[in-house]
Amino acid sequence: MTRTIGRHFLQVPGPSNVPESVLLAIAKSTIDHRGPEFQELTKSILQKFDQIFDFSDPVVLYPSSGTGAWTAALSNCLSPGDKVLAFETGHFAVLWKNIATDLGLDIEFEEGDWGAAIDPDRVETLLRQDKEHGIKAVCVVHNETSTGVETNVGSVREAMDAAQHPALLLVDAVSSLGSLPYKHKEWRVDVTISGSQKGLMLPPGIGINVVSDKAREFAQNGKLPKAYWDWEPMIKSNKDGFYPYTPPTNLMFGLEQALNLIQSETIEEVYRRHQRHGAATRAAVQAWGLETVCRQTDHHSNVTTALMMPDGINADEIRKIALDRFNVSLGTGLGQLSQRAFRIGHLGDCNDLMLTGTLTGVEMALDIGNVPIQSGGVSVAMNKLKSG
Ligand SMILES: Cc1ncc(COP(=O)(O)O)c(C=O)c1O
């Protein structure tokens, strides 16, 4: 076995790097999840969620990945055959649509070209056309991790209000919670869906639903089987600090610590750091003379940047060079972007040097892989970071 020297750079757009203090918290001995210490832990976590994100709605945590949290949102509040409006922003929008189809929902899937955000005018038009209010839910991926495009959820809410449509607003915040400004309360999101392994800086394993009163009312009449995902036993047990079935105890230790870290940095500063890193990465890409998958200046994600490779270049070859030569993991192109694009993750526990180190690895890999670039993108990013 050859020795790998130095630390590995995990720069995929999730799972993100887990801070050492979070790893140490996870390493504690497992405790009785029906005992007093766990009861305090649950209460502390739920309180911190509220303090940081101002949800003012119940936060339901599942031992699951983000896909489980998608399933939970749909199966709680909808019935077989219910109409759902969703938008093809990229790979994750497609996967969510597939789950909805599998659950027996009737999806109106608005086609998209994977380079643009959801157009709120289109949302309004489609909802106005639905005069009988057959559409029960609008599904929005806030940060499309496969393309690096951020949709303005506030504008989608305004469009729904303008159309005076009563559908639920379900938002996938899997890769945005804890990294991009997110306003569950202000945008009147009915179900916020998220996961532990991105902005929350934990390993994969916790799926999240934040549930409005309106969504809970819908759930009372929802006829899809709720089974494992039923919100109500969760919300009821959580009030006493417990869970209806075994929670991911050790990840919960880590979650409390991760929330402590966000509180000590402050959520505003977390957002600002992601904004700086997104801007610096884009500056490097521009200086290299490469294209981002995102075509809209106002919708670039500050969590991940997807780079299109020129024709004839296999993006996975560049990722392979970066990994083999420089020990940096970059995100693969997903779905229709497979081999055509790769992604730089800049989310979670990432500082300026980790970012510039990553960009250096990318610039060298591009050069070795004979991608025709202008050199010096890293210097441009460094100057951007130095300036504040
Ligand atoms: C935006 C988005 N939604 C949903 C998912 C699915 O989450 P998971 O892979 O944890 O099931 C991901 C995963 O990367 C994601 O980025």
The ligand as a Gaussian input file, in Angstrom:
#p B3LYP/6-31G(d) Opt

LIG

0 1
 C      -30.223000      19.231000      -3.027000
 C      -30.194000      17.794000      -2.593000
 N      -31.345000      17.183000      -2.332000
 C      -31.388000      15.899000      -1.935000
 C      -30.237000      15.157000      -1.816000
 C      -30.342000      13.726000      -1.450000
 O      -29.799000      13.520000      -0.189000
 P      -29.147000      12.127000       0.224000
 O      -28.102000      11.796000      -0.769000
 O      -28.610000      12.447000       1.605000
 O      -30.231000      11.125000       0.277000
 C      -29.011000      15.752000      -2.060000
 C      -27.759000      14.994000      -1.928000
 O      -26.687000      15.434000      -2.260000
 C      -28.989000      17.112000      -2.453000
 O      -27.842000      17.741000      -2.720000

